[in-house]
Amino acid sequence: MNKNLLVKVLITLTLAIFATGLLMPINKHIPVAGASFADWNPKSFWYSPWGRSGTHKGIDIFAKAGMPVLAASDDLIIHTGFNDMGGNNVLILGVKWRFYYYAHLQRIDRQAFQWVKAGEKIGTVGNTGNAIGKPPHLHFSIRSLFPLLWQYDVRNTQAWLRIFYLNPNEFLKQT
């Protein structure tokens, strides 16, 4: 195969994968078993001031410690681990090239590079990381791989960063 043909094939495959990721429908699920819209404050997304991060880039879904944390959509787990702010956390790449971040888990029940379907258990609600001493909850945020330029509003705190985040409350309203 000549080099030009190989380059064209690779570009075509890359564009097909990219387009497929954007066009696939999202199967949505509330990420805490038994949770309802009463279990989080819809106004907490992008609330400021909020600790070290400056703004709250997700929502906190309150539940009893140990309640199952569920995948919010059909996705690929790309990271499981611990950090000082999120504690035990899971990062999942989903359709439309979105990252779903689940933080403060008591326990992680999955590993990186596993596929999960919406509603499958990935861990349990806890209060790890900077949530130690606070009521158990799941911090849930959604970040886009690509900037959502129409969301830019200079009046927002960290407006440049806001263009990469989706409001989880709006996402979950459609479940």
C-alpha positions as CSV (number, residue, x, y, z in Angstrom):
1,M,0.0,0.0,0.0
2,N,1.5,3.4,-0.9
3,K,2.0,6.1,1.7
4,N,-0.7,8.5,0.3
5,L,-3.4,5.8,0.3
6,L,-2.5,4.8,3.9
7,V,-2.7,8.5,5.1
8,K,-6.1,8.8,3.4
9,V,-7.4,5.6,5.0
10,L,-6.2,6.7,8.5
11,I,-7.8,10.2,8.1
12,T,-11.1,8.6,7.0
13,L,-11.0,6.2,9.9
14,T,-10.3,8.9,12.4
15,L,-13.1,11.1,11.0
16,A,-15.5,8.2,11.1
17,I,-14.6,7.4,14.8
18,F,-15.0,11.1,15.7
19,A,-18.3,11.4,13.9
20,T,-19.6,8.2,15.4
21,G,-18.8,9.5,18.9
22,L,-20.8,12.7,18.2
23,L,-23.8,11.0,16.6
24,M,-24.4,8.2,19.0
25,P,-27.4,8.6,21.3
26,I,-26.8,8.9,25.1
27,N,-28.5,6.3,27.4
28,K,-28.9,8.3,30.6
29,H,-29.2,7.2,34.3
30,I,-29.1,9.0,37.6
31,P,-25.7,8.0,39.0
32,V,-26.8,7.1,42.5
33,A,-29.1,4.1,43.2
34,G,-32.5,5.3,44.5
35,A,-31.6,9.1,44.1
36,S,-34.1,11.6,43.0
37,F,-33.9,15.3,42.0
38,A,-34.5,16.2,45.7
39,D,-31.1,14.7,46.5
40,W,-29.0,17.5,45.0
41,N,-29.2,21.3,44.7
42,P,-29.6,22.2,41.0
43,K,-28.1,25.6,41.7
44,S,-24.8,24.2,43.0
45,F,-23.4,23.8,39.5
46,W,-20.8,26.5,38.8
47,Y,-21.5,28.0,42.2
48,S,-18.8,30.4,43.4
49,P,-16.8,30.8,45.6
50,W,-16.2,27.1,46.1
51,G,-13.0,26.1,48.0
52,R,-9.7,25.6,46.2
53,S,-11.3,25.1,42.8
54,G,-13.0,28.5,42.8
55,T,-16.2,27.2,41.4
56,H,-18.2,24.0,41.9
57,K,-17.9,22.2,38.5
58,G,-20.6,19.6,39.2
59,I,-23.4,18.6,41.5
60,D,-23.3,16.8,44.8
61,I,-25.8,13.9,45.0
62,F,-26.3,13.2,48.7
63,A,-27.0,9.6,49.8
64,K,-26.2,7.1,52.6
65,A,-22.6,5.9,52.6
66,G,-22.3,2.7,50.7
67,M,-25.2,3.3,48.3
68,P,-24.3,2.1,44.8
69,V,-22.8,4.6,42.4
70,L,-24.0,3.8,38.9
71,A,-22.7,4.7,35.4
72,A,-24.7,7.6,34.1
73,S,-24.5,6.4,30.5
74,D,-22.9,3.6,28.3
75,D,-19.2,4.4,28.4
76,L,-15.6,3.3,28.8
77,I,-13.8,3.7,32.2
78,I,-10.5,5.4,31.5
79,H,-9.3,6.1,35.0
80,T,-9.8,4.9,38.6
81,G,-7.8,6.2,41.4
82,F,-7.4,8.7,44.3
83,N,-6.5,12.4,44.5
84,D,-6.6,14.8,47.4
85,M,-9.7,16.7,46.2
86,G,-11.9,14.0,44.7
87,G,-10.7,11.2,46.9
88,N,-11.6,7.8,45.3
89,N,-12.7,8.7,41.8
90,V,-13.6,7.3,38.5
91,L,-13.3,9.1,35.1
92,I,-15.4,7.7,32.2
93,L,-15.3,8.7,28.5
94,G,-18.7,8.6,26.9
95,V,-20.4,9.4,23.6
96,K,-20.3,12.9,22.3
97,W,-16.7,12.9,23.6
98,R,-17.7,13.7,27.2
99,F,-15.9,12.9,30.4
100,Y,-18.0,11.8,33.4
101,Y,-16.3,12.4,36.7
102,Y,-17.4,10.5,39.9
103,A,-15.7,11.6,43.1
104,H,-15.6,11.0,46.9
105,L,-16.4,7.3,46.4
106,Q,-16.1,5.0,49.5
107,R,-15.1,2.2,47.2
108,I,-14.4,1.7,43.5
109,D,-15.7,-1.6,42.0
110,R,-14.4,-1.3,38.5
111,Q,-11.1,-0.9,36.7
112,A,-9.8,1.3,34.0
113,F,-10.6,0.1,30.4
114,Q,-13.8,-1.7,31.3
115,W,-17.0,-0.9,29.4
116,V,-20.0,-0.1,31.5
117,K,-23.7,0.4,30.6
118,A,-25.9,3.0,32.1
119,G,-27.1,1.9,35.5
120,E,-24.3,-0.6,36.2
121,K,-22.5,-0.2,39.5
122,I,-19.1,1.4,39.5
123,G,-18.6,2.0,43.2
124,T,-20.3,3.3,46.4
125,V,-21.1,6.7,47.8
126,G,-18.6,8.0,50.4
127,N,-16.9,11.1,51.6
128,T,-13.2,10.7,50.6
129,G,-10.8,13.4,49.6
130,N,-11.8,16.9,50.5
131,A,-15.2,15.6,51.6
132,I,-13.9,14.0,54.8
133,G,-16.0,15.1,57.7
134,K,-18.9,16.1,55.3
135,P,-22.1,14.1,54.7
136,P,-21.5,11.3,52.2
137,H,-22.3,12.2,48.6
138,L,-21.3,11.7,45.0
139,H,-19.7,14.6,43.2
140,F,-20.7,14.2,39.6
141,S,-19.5,16.4,36.8
142,I,-19.5,16.3,33.0
143,R,-16.7,17.8,30.9
144,S,-16.5,18.1,27.1
145,L,-13.4,17.2,25.2
146,F,-14.1,20.1,22.9
147,P,-15.0,23.7,24.0
148,L,-18.7,24.5,23.9
149,L,-18.2,28.1,22.7
150,W,-21.8,29.1,22.9
151,Q,-21.6,28.7,26.6
152,Y,-19.0,31.5,27.0
153,D,-20.3,34.3,29.2
154,V,-17.8,36.8,30.5
155,R,-20.0,37.3,33.6
156,N,-19.3,33.7,34.7
157,T,-16.5,33.1,37.2
158,Q,-13.8,31.2,35.3
159,A,-15.7,31.8,32.0
160,W,-12.9,30.4,29.9
161,L,-13.2,27.1,31.8
162,R,-17.0,27.0,31.9
163,I,-17.1,26.4,28.1
164,F,-15.8,22.8,28.7
165,Y,-18.4,21.8,31.3
166,L,-22.0,20.7,31.0
167,N,-24.6,21.2,33.7
168,P,-25.2,17.7,35.2
169,N,-28.6,18.9,36.5
170,E,-29.7,19.5,32.9
171,F,-28.3,16.2,31.8
172,L,-30.1,14.3,34.5
173,K,-33.4,16.1,33.9
174,Q,-33.6,14.2,30.7
175,T,-33.4,10.7,32.4
